[in-house]
């Protein structure tokens, strides 16, 4: 079978989600929320619009994720004083308390994915994938 890049990217995506779902099976967040929460803990005070733009997500997806994380007590939305329709997202103490676990899981998954790649191969992969993202954006 020919190894087509699009198919391989899809396989990687599914496998990462499966592995993370297994790690999170006893947690109150799912895989999508994990990556979302990790980003918010690393970028406190970011706006919902910036989250959408920086993560290539639509506003509805971000709004839904924010609502769920807020219900679970991981983040709070703070109204932007300059634009009452906009919110800044602030991780709560509960989220910050999980920061080390979020980072540990992220490092584990990256080690698993990129195991065996040299620094040069890793850099080249990043450059190639960035070109693909640029193509999609244009």
C-alpha positions as CSV (number, residue, x, y, z in Angstrom):
1,X,0.0,0.0,0.0
2,X,1.3,3.4,-1.0
3,X,2.0,5.7,2.0
4,X,0.1,8.9,1.1
5,X,0.9,11.8,3.4
6,X,-2.7,12.9,3.9
7,X,-3.7,9.4,5.0
8,X,-0.7,9.2,7.3
9,X,-1.6,12.6,8.9
10,X,-5.1,11.3,9.5
11,X,-3.8,8.1,11.1
12,X,-1.5,10.1,13.4
13,X,-4.3,12.4,14.4
14,X,-6.7,9.5,15.3
15,X,-4.0,7.5,17.1
16,X,-3.0,10.6,19.2
17,X,-6.6,11.1,20.2
18,X,-7.0,7.4,21.1
19,X,-3.9,7.4,23.2
20,X,-4.9,10.7,25.0
21,X,-8.4,9.4,25.5
22,X,-7.0,6.4,27.3
23,X,-4.8,8.6,29.5
24,X,-7.8,10.8,30.3
25,X,-10.4,8.1,30.9
26,X,-10.5,8.8,34.7
27,X,-10.5,12.6,34.2
28,X,-13.4,15.0,33.8
29,X,-12.1,16.4,30.5
30,X,-11.9,14.8,27.1
31,X,-9.1,14.9,24.6
32,X,-10.3,18.1,22.8
33,X,-10.6,19.8,26.1
34,X,-7.2,18.6,27.2
35,X,-5.4,20.4,24.3
36,X,-7.6,23.4,24.7
37,X,-7.0,23.6,28.5
38,X,-3.3,23.1,28.1
39,X,-3.2,26.1,25.6
40,X,-5.2,28.3,28.0
41,X,-3.1,27.5,31.0
42,X,0.0,28.4,28.9
43,X,-1.7,31.7,27.7
44,X,-3.7,33.1,30.5
45,X,-5.9,36.1,29.7
46,X,-6.0,35.4,26.0
47,X,-9.2,36.3,24.1
48,X,-11.6,33.7,22.6
49,X,-10.9,35.2,19.2
50,X,-7.1,34.7,19.6
51,X,-7.7,31.1,20.7
52,X,-9.7,30.5,17.6
53,X,-7.2,32.2,15.3
54,X,-4.0,30.7,16.9
55,X,-5.4,27.2,16.9
56,X,-7.2,27.2,13.5
57,X,-10.6,26.7,15.2
58,X,-13.9,28.3,14.4
59,X,-15.5,30.6,16.9
60,X,-18.4,28.1,17.7
61,X,-15.9,25.4,18.6
62,X,-14.0,27.7,20.9
63,X,-17.3,29.0,22.5
64,X,-18.4,25.4,23.1
65,X,-15.1,24.4,24.6
66,X,-14.9,27.5,26.8
67,X,-18.4,26.8,28.1
68,X,-17.6,23.3,29.1
69,X,-14.3,24.2,30.8
70,X,-16.1,27.0,32.6
71,X,-18.8,24.5,33.8
72,X,-16.1,22.2,35.1
73,X,-14.4,25.1,36.9
74,X,-11.1,25.1,34.9
75,X,-11.5,28.6,33.4
76,X,-13.4,31.8,33.9
77,X,-14.5,34.2,31.2
78,X,-13.7,37.9,31.9
79,X,-15.6,40.5,29.9
80,X,-13.3,42.6,27.8
81,X,-13.8,46.2,29.2
82,X,-13.2,47.6,25.7
83,X,-15.6,45.3,24.0
84,X,-18.4,43.8,26.1
85,X,-19.0,41.1,23.4
86,X,-15.5,39.8,23.8
87,X,-14.0,37.7,26.7
88,X,-10.6,37.0,28.1
89,X,-10.1,33.5,29.3
90,X,-8.4,33.0,32.7
91,X,-7.4,29.6,34.1
92,X,-8.7,29.0,37.6
93,X,-6.6,27.6,40.5
94,X,-8.1,24.2,39.6
95,X,-6.6,24.5,36.1
96,X,-3.2,25.8,37.3
97,X,-3.1,22.9,39.8
98,X,-3.3,20.5,36.8
99,X,-0.6,22.3,34.8
100,X,2.2,19.8,35.6
101,X,-0.1,16.8,34.6
102,X,-1.1,18.6,31.4
103,X,2.6,19.1,30.5
104,X,3.5,15.6,31.5
105,X,0.9,14.1,29.2
106,X,1.9,16.4,26.4
107,X,5.6,15.5,26.7
108,X,4.7,11.8,26.8
109,X,2.6,12.0,23.6
110,X,5.3,14.0,21.8
111,X,8.0,11.5,22.9
112,X,5.8,8.7,21.6
113,X,5.1,10.4,18.3
114,X,8.6,11.7,17.5
115,X,10.7,8.9,19.0
116,X,13.5,7.9,16.6
117,X,13.5,11.2,14.7
118,X,16.8,13.1,14.6
119,X,16.7,16.9,15.4
120,X,17.2,17.5,11.7
121,X,14.3,15.2,10.7
122,X,12.1,16.9,13.4
123,X,13.0,20.3,12.1
124,X,12.4,19.3,8.5
125,X,9.0,17.8,9.4
126,X,8.0,21.0,11.1
127,X,9.0,23.0,8.0
128,X,7.1,20.8,5.6
129,X,4.0,20.8,7.7
130,X,4.2,24.6,8.0
131,X,4.3,24.9,4.2
132,X,1.2,22.7,4.1
133,X,-0.6,25.0,6.6
134,X,0.5,28.0,4.7
135,X,-1.0,26.5,1.5
136,X,-4.3,25.9,3.3
137,X,-4.4,29.4,4.7
138,X,-3.8,31.1,1.3
